[in-house]
Amino acid sequence: MIYITVGSYPEGFDRLIKYIDQSDLCKKFNFLVQRGNSNYLPINFKSKNFFLSSQHIKNIKKSKLVICHGGIATIMELIKLKKNFIVFPRMKHEAPNDQIYAMKKFKQLYNINVSFSLNHLAKNIVSTLKDKNNYKKIKKLPKSNVPEIIKKFIELN
């Protein structure tokens, strides 16, 4: 199963979901999609606006591949769970921040698997599924200092 998660941005991610639904990929692979606030309702695979956090993690663990938007929290979660994944970032007009710019940097610095076009995504799905250890190619990400910031904040209050 290929799990697609697009996060919770209010505008959804219809471009990605519609492309997968209308492509030949649905004939070759089984998809499950967390479609968030997308308006497009797919007919060729199961989807749900949101999954409970526990079910979301189960979906990730059961999947052979995860396709996600350019959300940093999702990417960090996938790395932690050692899952093969492809990032398909939202374009500038589809997100409040420039996910394409950020993911170009992530690809350059950490070797994250990213597709910037729908045509490349289709090819990348096939090649990533063949490479079961694709996640191992990711360079180690810097350690976050957020836990330290939270701890100091709590200690001050």
N, C-alpha and C positions, 0 to 999 in steps of 0.2 A: 504494500500500500504506500502511496505517496501522500503525505499530509501537507496541505497548504494552509498557512496561517497568515492573516493579513493585519492582525492587530485590531485596535479599537478606534482608529481615527474616524471622526464623524462622516467623512466623505466616502468611506469604504475604499475598495480597490477593484472596481468593476472591470477595468481593462484586463487585468490578469485573469480573473475568474471567467470572464466571457471568452477570452482566448483559449484557455484550457478546455472549457466546455464545448467549444465549437471546433476544436482541432482533432486530428486523428489520434492524438495522445490518449484520448478517452477509450479508444478501441484497443490500445496496447497495454494500458496501465489502469489500476484501480486507484481512484483519488478519493480523499476525504478532505473537505474544506471547511475551515473556520472562516466564514466570510465577513465577519464584523458587521459594519454598517453599510455594506454594499447593497445596492438596489437590485442588481442582476441576480436572478434565481436560476441556477444551473439545472439542466434536465438530465445530464449524463453521469452524474455522480452525487453522492450524498454530501449534504452541507448543512451547516448550522451557523446561526449568527455568532454565538459564543458557546464555549464549553466551560464547565467548571474547571478550575485550575487543576484539580486531580485528574480529570478526564483528559485535559489538554496534555498533561505530562504523559499519560498512558498512550495517547495518540502519537506523540513524538517517539516514545520508546518502541511502539509496535511498527512504526514506519520504516521502510527501507531508505527513504529520502524525505527531507523536509524542504519545502520551498517557502520562503518567508519574505516579507517586506524588509526594508532597511532599518528596522527597529533594533537598537543596540541591546536592549534587555533580552529580546528574543535570540539574537545572535549569541550573546553570552551564555544563555541557557542551553542552546544547542551545542556549543563548545564544551560546556560542563558535562553534558550528557553523552558526549562523544558520538554525535550523530552526523552522518553525511547530510549536507544541506547546500542549497543554492539560494543566494540572496537575489531577489528581483526588486530593486528599489523603485519607489514611486518617483515620478517625474516632478519637476519643480511645481507645476500647476496642480499636482495631486496631493501635496503634503505641505505642512506649515514650514518645513525645513527642507533643505536641498539634500535628499537622500542620495542622489547620484554622486554629488561631490564627495559626500562622506564615505560612500562605498568605494569610490575610486581610490581614496586614501587608504581605506581598510585593505583593499585588494593589494595596493602597492606595499604597504607596511607589514601586513600580516598574512598575505596570501589567501585571503578569504575568497571562496568560490562565488563569483558574481556574474550575473547575466544582465546586460543593459538593454537588450532588445528581445522581442518575443521570438524572433527567428533563432537567435543564439540560445535562448532558454530551451527550446525544443531539443536542439542538438546537445546542450549541456545536460539535460535530464538523462538522455541515453548514455552519455559517456560517464556521468557521475554514478549511475547505477552499476556500471561495469566495474568501477573502482570502489570496492567496499570499504576501503580505508582512506577515503578522500580527506576526511577530517584530520588525519595525521599530518597533512601537508601545511596546516595552519601554523604559523609561527606563534610562539607564546605571547599572549597579550599582557600588557602591563597590569600590575596588581592595582586594584581600585583602593582609594583611600576613603571611600564613602563610609565604611564601618567605623573608622577612626573619627570622622567628623560627627557622626551620630552619637558615638560614645561621649565625645567631648561636650556636645550639646546637652546630652542627658545629665552629665556630671555638673554642668553649670546651672541647671534648673532644679 
